[in-house]
């Protein structure tokens, strides 16, 4: 007698199956799944015995229904020769070498959590226990801490070469020092960089860089193909040289997959710095990808995530599962994924989770490097700038999701400075902020940590229509949140994060000379203070890249803000709401 499950899987006498229990937020731990497998195996034993067959049949049905009710259940024939791969992964670490505290990058490890030393210690122990463990990084090592501001790419390389990375791709911020510095960083790394879509032309320093489109390597006696995808937005969002060229990333991956398969390799991983929405699209459009290790959008997936469990499982064009993993970044988590494949290279079971790193530190060499650098930095950055007595929503994630306290203060400082040139609005992108304003004493080091990009103030004139287009661009990321969201003074807006991209903005208002909020007029011209990054069209803000230049200053926004903070200390004003998300509303224009 055969037992049919979902009209696809047939349980026949003397045939064993592997059960993959997938819960809402991930897969059962090994010990739990092993217990369930033993129960299933016991139930299915001796199905060829005529005696008691009906009872066994009934018990088997009840067990399967119980598992389906709890979690959903995928059944696959067990494959004795199927390889197993363990992957540890990071992304968007943003130079949080010493870890973080209250959403700020730490200068020293003491009293902080996460960080490069804690991750390195775990990776080294994991590789000691299983030398075949694969450690991947999905890009954006640069920017985000005082240690980076003072040490730049040379400091990153010094610590990265102690981490135990096997392969990495390039994030957009790896281009922030230009292609010459990036060339030196890549060619002195002790691990391999991958970027199938990066095609530098003659005249670009990166033509000499040790970057491969993909590699074929061996883990646990299984040949594995790993493809890298860098983010082409560096052309508009960073200072990549004009000869830095990229090809279509979907086509680049598809071509690499075909070449890898021609070499007889069927387990394929993509290392991507394109963001989770793109990674999902890639999984659904290019066949025969098994795993995507992603970064760029700083998404946390796993227990408690509104985005999904770990891993996110998409369906390939050929119907096979594609596992997508990523961590939120800032060296808070270390991704940990174990996957078993069948003999055709398709995932049949998986387990793992993003591991929240505990106490910072754990690697003596990394601690020593950090402490030596921190001692010098502390002397130069301990100057007190002002005082803040307000505790409010703030930090790197808050500034990408909506209103945050740091941008409330900085945009007001920008607007106050630019009013003498007729400015009535100030704009800055949320991605410019990498920390938060501490409660209490605020030092120069705190402000350098807050805004590491050292951007310059510019004043331009725009029509109301161009400003509306810029606001739309700012909320165009998935869910309306991300680094390109506009933080404002003298302008406020509401939007529907669930609406179609390009039609999300509900209302835009500006503050008139009497301090009243009035609807923006599309044909009227407004004078705006903004950072040069936005003024040059960064983050894809083409509307802000246009407009009429009123004045190009040489004023660094962090220095401008430091003077404003000194003048206005102690800070007592609580932030006003400038950004409102309204789900299910209709745009009114």
N, C-alpha and C positions, 0 to 999 in steps of 0.2 A: 504494500500500500504506500502511495506517495502523499506527502503533505504539501499543498500548494499555498504559498504566501504571496499576496498581492499579485497573483497571476503571473509572476515573473520568476520567482525563486522556488525551486522544487526541492524539498527535503526527501531524499530517498534512503532506503535502508543501507547502513554501513557507509554513509557519506558524511564527512565532517565539514563543519562550516565555521568561519571566523565571524564573530559578531562585533560590529563596531557601534558602541552606544554613544550617540551624540546628544548631549544635553543642550539646553538653550545657550549656555555660556561656555561650551567647550565639550571636551571628551572626558569620560570617566578616567580617574587615575588608574595606573596599571594594576594596583592591588584590587580595586573594585571590579575592573573588567575581567581580571583573572578569576575572581570568585564567581562572577556571572557565567564565564565560559565553562568553569567546572560544573556548575549547575546545569547548564545547557547540555554539556557532553554526557553527564549522567542521565539526563532525561532521554537523550537520543540513543543511549546504549542498547544494544540487542533489539533493535527495531525489526530484525529478521525473525525474531521469535514469535511464533503464532500466539503463544499464551500471553495474555495481558496486553495485546496490541491496542485494543480499544482504549484502555486506561492510559497507556503511554501517549496515545494520540491526543487524548483529551488534555492531559497534563501539559503536553508540548504546546498545544493551541493556547491554553491559558497563560503559560509563561511568555509566549511571544506577544500575546495581546497586552499583557501587563507591561512589558518593556516598551512596546509601541505607545501605550498610553502615557507613560512617564516621559519619554524622550524622543521618540522617533527612532527607528532601527534600520540600519543598512546591513544586509547579509551578503557575504561574498564567499565563494569557495576558498578555502585556505590554500596558500601556495608555499610549499616548504622552501623553495629556492628564492623566494622574494627578498630583495635587499631591504635593509632598514637604515635610515639616515637620520642623524641628530644634528639639528641646526640651532646655533645660538646667534642672535642678531640684535643690532642696534640701528638707530637712525636719528637724525636731527639732534645730535648730542650737544651741539653749539657750545663747545669749549667749557662745559661745566665740569672741569677737571676735578675740582675739590668738592663737587656735589652742590646741593642747594639747600636753602633754608628760607621759609616764607616766600617761595617763588623767586628768590634772588640767587644768583650764582655765588657760591662761597669763594673766598680768597684762600682760606685754609680748610682742611678737612674736619677739624675739631668742631663738634656740635652740629654737623651737617649730615645729610643723608644722600645716598647714591654716589655718583661721581665715577671717574675713570678707574680709580684704584680699587673700588669695591667690585666693579665689573671685571677688571683684569684678574683679580684674585679668584673670582668664581670661574672664569674661563680657564685659567691655568689648572685649577683643580679638576675641572671637567675633562680637560685634555689629558691630564695625568691618568684619570680613570679610563678614558676612552680616547686614545690618540686620533681616532678617525673623526672626532667632533669637528664640525665645520662652523667657523665664526665669520659672519658677514656684516658689513656695514653699508647702509643704504644712503649715505651722504649727509652733507651739512655738518662737518666737524668745525668749521670756522665760525667766528663771531659769537658773542653772547656773554663774555665775562671780562673782568679786569685783567685776568691772566692772559687772555687773548689780545686785548687792546695793547698791552705792553710787550707781549712776546711774539705776536703774529704767527705766521705759518711755521716758522722755525720751532717755536715752542710746541705747536700741535704735533709736528713730526717727531720731536724728541719723545713725547709721551706715547704717541700712536705706535711707535716702533717697539713699545713694551707691552702692547695690548694683546697681541696674539692673533690679530686679524689675518684671515686667509685671502679674502677678496673684498673690494669695495667699489662703489660707483661714485660719481661726482655729484654733489649737491650744487644748488645755484650759488651758495655763499662761498664755495671753494674758488670761485672766480673773482671774489671781492678785492683781491690784491693784484689782479691782472694776470695775464697768461704767462709772463716770464717767471713770476714768483710761484705760480701753480706748477709750472714745468719743474722747477727745483724741488718742490714738495713731492711731486709724483715720483720723480726719478731717484729720490733718496729714501723712499718708503721701502720697508721690508715685506710688503704684501703687494698684490697685483690689483691695478685699477682696470675696470671694465666699463665701456661705453660704446655700444654698437651704433648709436645714432650720431655720435660726434665725428665729424669729418672736417678737421681743420684744413684750410687752404694754404697755399704757399704764402709766406709772410706771417703766419701764425706760429708762435713759439711751440705750441702744443703738437706740431707735426713731429717734434723730436721726443715727445713724451712717451713713456712706457705705458701706453693704454691699449688694451686689446678689446675687440668687440665681444668676444666670449672666450671661454677656456673649456677644455675637456679634461677633467681630472678624475682620479680614482679614489673612492671612499668605500671601505668595507668590501673590497673586491668588485665594486660596481662602478662603471664609468658614468660620470655625471657631467652634464653640460650646464654651464652657468653663463648667463647673458647679462650685460649691464646696460642700463638706460639712464643717461644723464638728462637734466632738465634744460630744454632749449630756451627757456625764459631768460637765461643769463644774458642773452643778446640785448634784452630791454631792461633787465632788472639788476644787472651788475656791470662790471667794467671789462667784460671780455673783449679781446681785440676784434677789430672789424672783420678779420679773416677767420674768426671762429664760426664755423658753419655746422648746421645740424640737418639731418635728413628725417623724414617722417618716422617717428618711433615705432608705430605699428608695423610699417614695412620693414624696418630694421630688425625687429624681433622675428617677424615671419621668415625673413631671409636667413637669419642666424639659426632658427629652429630647423629649417630645411638642411642647412649645411651640417649641423650637429647630427641629425638623423642619418644623413648619408654616410657618416662615420660609424654608424651602427650603435649610436647612443640614444637611449629612450627615456632616461630620467633627466628632466630639464627644469632648471630654476632660473627665474628672472629677478635680477637685483635692480630695483627701480627707484628713482627719485622724482617721480611724476605725480604723486598724490593718489590717495585711495580711489577717487572717482575714475581716474584714468586706469588704475590697476584692475578695477572691476570690468571696465570696457575691454581692456586687453585680454583678460581671461575669457570673455565671451566671444571675442572675434578671432583670436589666433589659436588654432588647435595644437594639442600636444604639449602645452605648458602644464607642468605639474604643481609648481610652487612659485608664488610671487612674494618676495621680501621687499616691502615698500617703505617709503618715507615721504617727506615734504609737507604733508598736511597735518602733521602732529596729532594723529588720531590715536586714541586709546581704544583698543578692543579687548574684550575679556569680561570677567565678572563685573556687573554693574554698568557696563557700557550701553548706551542707547544705540550705538552704531551696530554692534553685533558681537557674537562670541569669538573666541580664539580657537582655531583660525576662522576667518570668514570663508565660506565654501561657495564658490561660483561654479557654473557648469560650462565646460569647454564646448566648442562647436561639435566635437565628436561625442558629447554626452558624458565625458569623464569629469570627475571633480577636479577643481583647481583651488588650491589652498592659498589664501592671502593672509599674510601676517605683517604687523607693523607695531611700533610702540609710540607712546606720546612724545618721546624725546627728552632732551635735557639730562640724559644719563640717569633718569629715575628708574627705568625698567630695563631688564634684559630679557628679550624674547627667547623662548625655549620650546622648540618644536621637534617632535620625533615622528617620523613617517615610515610606514612599511609599504612597499610597492609589490605588485605582482610581477611575474616574469616578462611582462610587456612594458613595464615602466609606469604603470598607472597606480596612483595611491589607493590602497585598500583599507588602511586604518591609520589613525593618527592620534596624538595626545600632546598635551603641553599647555603652557600658559605664559603670560607676561609676568616675570618675577620682579616684584617691587624690591629694589635694593635697600638694604637697611643702612646701618651706620657707615658713613664715608670712611675710606681708607682700606687698608688690607694688603697693599703692595708697597714694600719699603722703598723701592727705587722711585716709584711715582710720587710717593709722599715727600721724599727728599727733594726732588725737582720742584715740586709745588712750593715747599717751604722756603727754598732758596729764592725763588722768584717773588714770593709773597712778602718777604722781609723788605726787599727794595721798594716794592709797590706801596706798602703800608706807609713808609716814610713820605712818599711823594703824594699820597692821596688821602691823608688823614686830616687835611684842612677842613674845618667846619664851615659849611656854606649857609646853613639855616636850620630851622626847626619845624617839624610837622606834628600837629596834635590831633589829626583826623585819621581814624581807622576806617577805610572804605574798600570796596571791591577793586582789586588792582592786580597787576602781574601780567606776564606774557600771554597767558590764555585769556584772561579777562579782557585785555586790550584787543584781542582778535574776535571776541564774541559780542562786544557792544561797548557801553560806557565803562571807562575805568578811570581811576583817580589820577594817575600819572598824566594821561592825555588831557584831562580836564585842566590841570595846572599848566602844562606845557603850551597848549593851544592858546590859552589866555595870555601867557607871556608873549607868544608870537604876535598875537593880535594887538596887544598894548604897544609893542615896539613898532608895528607897521601902521598904526593909525595915523601917524604923521605923514604917511604917503597915501592916505585916503582909504586904507583897508578897512573893511567892515566884517570880514570873514577870515578865519584861519583854518587850514586843513593840514593833516598829517596822517600817514598810513599807520594802522595799528601794528603792523609788522616791524616798525621802527623801534618798538619798545621791548626790551629783553629782561625787565625786572619790575620792581615796584618801589614806590617811595616809602622808606621806612618810617615808622612812627617814632618820634623823638628826634635826636640829633641827626642831621643829614650832612654827609661829607662829600667832598669832590669825588671820591671813589664811588660812592653810592650813585652819583649822577652819571659817571662814566659807565657804570654797570647797567644803568637804566637805558641809556642811549649810546651804544658802542659805535654807531656808524658815523658820528661826527658830521652830520649833514648840515648844509648851509641854507640860510633863509633866502627866499626869493619872493618877489611881489609881482603878480600878474593880474591881468584883467580878463574876465570871462563873461559870456552871456549866461543868463539863467538856464538856457537850454543845455549849454556845455556843462554846467554844474549838475544839472539833473542827470545827464549821461554819466558823469563821474560817480555820482551817488549810486546809480544802477550798477556800474562796474564794481564798486566796492562791496556790494552784497551779492555778487554773481557766483561766488563759491558755493559748494554744497551746503545747504542749510543757511545760506546767507552770512556765514562766518568765515574768517580767514585773515591772512596778513594784509590783504588789500582793502579791508574795510576802512572807511574814512572816519577819523576822529576829528571833531569840529569845535569851533567857537564862533558864535554869531550866526550859526546855521544849525538847524535840527531837522531830523527826518524820521519817517516811519516806513516800514516795509513788511511785506509778507514773505517769509523765508520759504514757504511751500509753493509760491507762484512760479510761473515760467520765467526762466532767466531772461532779463531784458524788460520784464513787466512786473517786477517785484515792488518797486517804489510806490508807496501810497500817497505820501505827501512830503513836500520840502518847504520849510519856512525859514525866513531870514529875520534878523532882529533889526528894526529900524532905529533911527537916531533917538527916538523917545523910549527905546528899550522894549517896544512891543513886537510880538511875533506876528508876521504877516506872510501870506503865501508868496513864494518866489515867482517873479515875472520872467517868462522865458525869453523875452526880447530885450530885457533890461541888462545893462552891463554892471558887473560887480568887481570890486578890487579885492584880491585875495592874497593873504600871506600863506606860503606853503614851503615845504622842504624841496630842495633841488631834485631829489629823487622823483617826486610826483610831478614837479614842473617839467621834467624831461620825459614824462610819459611812462615812468617806472610802474611795475605791477600791471602793465597793460592799460594804464589810464591814458588812452590816446587823447581824450578830450582835454585833460590837464596838460598834455604835451603841446597842445595848440595854445590859443589865447595870445594876448598882447603883453609883452614884457613891460612892466612899469619900472622895476628896479632890480638889479642883481647886486646883492650885498655880499660882503665877505664875512658876515657874522655867522659863527657856528651856533646852531640852535642849543646844544648843551651849555655853552658859555652864556648865551643870552638867558637861558632859564636859570642858571646859577646866580646871575646878578638879580634877576627878578625874585628869586627865592630869598636871597639875602635881604632885599628891600621889603618883602612882604611877610617876613617871619615874625612871630610864629603863624603858620597856616592854620586857620580856624574854620574856613568855609567848606561846607560839605558840597560834593559835586552835584551839578544840575543834570537832568536827563536830556541827552541830545539824540539818542538812538532808541527807537521803539520798534520792537518786532511784534507784529499782529498777525496771527495765523488765520487764514481764511478770509481776509479782507480783500476788497477790490480797489484797484488804483483809481484815484481821482485826480485828473489833471485838467 
